[in-house]
């Protein structure tokens, strides 16, 4: 798979990847929040994101959209990885950013897997698996933001401006603060909770202040991720990706595999002759 890293505006549609992430996740959360409140599945005051996608029918929308989003994020992460890799693969003095780029690919991929785990394992059904997925998504997702923020300083001014690097660093910082604050406050809030249903948390249930701080942190952290992806849109407009080549080993084909191919009385031998002229199909 080849990349064109010429920095000119072209007809590339790769920018739709990060743009789709920015649109898909907030839209999903707004829709599921609205449905869950209207159906009285959760309270309108400070629910967790997962609370809005726990019960049917909003859980169906939540799960499907997050699975699609996880795939789109994974492809976006891969394209970003290839962008930086193509820029620096011939620069022996840039081993630091090359290594950092590989770390980003791994961390981001596991974070995308965490989003899929959150989507498929509701908190009311398999709580510990759901929490593990959430920690993967938010924790490693925050790590990915830091990696890309550091890479942005390395790619300045070739790929992005210094101001953009500052913006990404700020978003990574906000996400980190919110992630840590959310984890601490959630632990305290749940230890003080004495209500019946944590998806419908009332002030009288205990730990309300920490619950509000935790949920607010989660929503802000998710917003930071979405905005971070939006910052990649302009850069993705300057790169393009060629379709992959599919290679066919003609020598391994048996005559019975292509004996029925062709029209106008074309024989199997004719087909084999045509295939032998080229060792690959693009």
N, C-alpha and C positions, 0 to 999 in steps of 0.2 A: 504494500500500500504506500503510494508515494504522496508526498506533500509538496505543494508549491508554496514556498515561504517568501515569495516576492511581495514586498509590502506596497502593493498598489490596490486600489479599489477595483474589485472585479465582480463577477456574478456568483460568488460563493454564497451558499445558503447555510453555512455552518453556524453563522451567528444566531440562527433560529434555535439552536440547542440551548445556550444559556438563557436566551429570551423565553423559551418555553418553560424552563425551570422557574424563572422569575414570575411567570404568569400562573403556572399550574399549581404550585404549592399554596400561595395565598388564596387563590380562588377556591381550592379544595377546602381549606380551613374555614373560609367564610361560609361556604355552602353547608358544610357539615355542622358548623356552629349554629347557623340559622335553623337548620332542620332539627337538631337536637334540642334547642330551646323551644321551638314551636311544638314539638312532640312531647315536651316535658321530660326528656331523657336526661337533661342536665340543667343546672341553674345558669342564668345569664351572667352572674357575677363571678368572674375569675375562674373559669374551669381550665383544667389542663387541656392541651391540644388533643391528647388521646381520649379524654372524656367525651369530646364531641364526635368521636368516631367509634364508640363502643357498642352501641345498640343499632339493630336494623331499623330502618333502611339506610341510615347515614353511614353505618359501618361498611356497607357494600361499596358506596361511593368512595369512602375514605381508603379502603383497602385497594380498590382497583386503581384509583388515581395515584396513590403512593407507590404502587408497584411500577406503574408507567413512569412516574417521576424518578424512581430509583434507577431505572434503565437509562433514562435521558441523562441523568447526572453522571452515570458511569461512562456513557459515551462522551459527554462533555469533558470529563476528567481525562479520558484517553486522548482526545484531540488536543487538549491543553498540554498534556505530557509530550505528545509528538511534536507540537509546535516548538517547545523549548528544546527538545532533543535534536530536531533538525537544525536549529540555529547554532547549536554548540557542539555538534558531534565531531567537527574538525578542529576544535580549539582545545589543545592539550592543556592550556592554562586555565580552563574553565571546569576543572574536575569537580569543584565545589558545587556549582549549580547543577551539573549533571547528576551528581549523587543526591542532591536535594530534590531534584525533579523525580528521581526514581522513588524516593521516600514518599513524595506527594502522591504518586500513582498508587502505591500500596495502601497508604492511609486513607486516601479518598475512596478507593474501591471497597475497603472494609466498611467505611462509613455508609456508602451506598447500600451495601448488604444490610446494614443495620436498619436503614429506612424500610427495606422490604420486610425485615423481621417485625418491625413495629406494625406494619400494615397487615400482616397475616396472623399475628398473635395478639388478640385483644387483651387489655389489662384485666378484664373481669374473668377471662377464661384461663389464661396461662400467665399469671402476673410476672413471675421471675424471668421468663423468656422475653416478655414484652419490655421489661425494665432493662434487660441486657441489650436488646436491640436499640432502645432509646439512648443508653450510654454509648453504644457504638456510633450511633448517628450523630448525637450532639458532641460527644467527647472527641472522637476521631475526626468528626466534621470540623470542629474548632481547630484541631491540629492541622488539617488540610488548609484552612484559611491562613494559618501562620506560615506554612510552607510556601503558599502562593504569594503571600505578602513579601516574604524574603526574596523569592524569585523575581518579584516585580522590581525590587531595588537593583537586582543583578541585570535585568533586561532593560533598565533605563539607560539611555533614551532610545534604544533601538526599537523596542516594542511598545513601550508605554511611557507616559510622562512621569516625572518625579511626584507631581501632585496625585496622580493615580496610585502610586505606590504608598503615599501617605494615607490616602482614603482606605486602601485595603488593609493597611496596618491598623487603622482606627477601627475598622469593622472586626478584625481579628481580636483586638483588645476588648471591644464591647462584648463579643461572643464569649470570650474567655471569662470575663467578669460575671456575665449572666449565667454561664454554665456552672461555675463554681458556686455562685450564690444560690442558684436553683437547687443544686444537689444538697447543700447544707440546710437550706430552709425547708426543703421537702422532707428531709430526714427528721428534723425537729417537729414539723407540722404533723407528720404521721404518728410520731410518738405521743403527741398530745391529743390526737383525734379520738373522740369518744362518741361519735355519731353512728348512724346505721349504714350509710352509703357514701363512700368517699367521692363518688361521681356527682353527688349533690351535697356539697360542703356548705354548711351554714355557719354564721358567726358563733352560734351557741354550741357548736360541735367541738370547740377547742382548737387551739393552734391556728386561729383564723389569720392573724397577722403574718405568720410564717407561710401559710398557704398562699396568701395574696402575693407575697414577695416571690415565692417559688413559681407560681403560674405566670406572673408578669415577666419574670426572668426568662422563662421558657419561650413565651411569645416573642420577646425582644430578640432572643438568640436565633429563633427561626427566621425572623425578619432580617437579621444581619446576614444569614446565609443567602437568602434570596437576593438581597441587594448586592452582595458580593458577586453572585453569578451575573447580575446585570452589568457589572463593570467589565465583563469579558466580551460583551457584545461587539463593541467597536473593533477589538483586536481579532475576533473571529471573522470579521468581514474582510480581513486582509490575507486570509489563508484559504486554500482550497485542497480538496482531497480527491485523488483519482480512484476510480473503481478498482477493486482487487482483481488480479489475474488468476484464473482457474486453470491449472495445468492438468493435462490428461496424458497418461502413459499409454500410448497406443500398443506397445509391445505386450501389455498384460491383457488386452482385450481378446476374448475368444470369438471365433467366427459366429457362434450362435447368439452373441450379444448384439450384433448389428445386422443379422441376416435379414431382418424385416424392414430395415431402414431404407428410405429412398422411394422415389416415384419414377414413373415412365420406365419400368422394367430395369431400374438401376440395380445391379447385382451387389452382393456383399463385397466382392473384390473391388468394385468401383468405390464403394464407401471406404474401404480400408485404404485405398490409394489416396483418396482425398484427405483422410485423417493423417496419413503418414507425411503429407506435405507440411504439416505444422505440428509442433510438439506441444502447443498450448492454445487455449481459447481465451480470448479477452472479453 
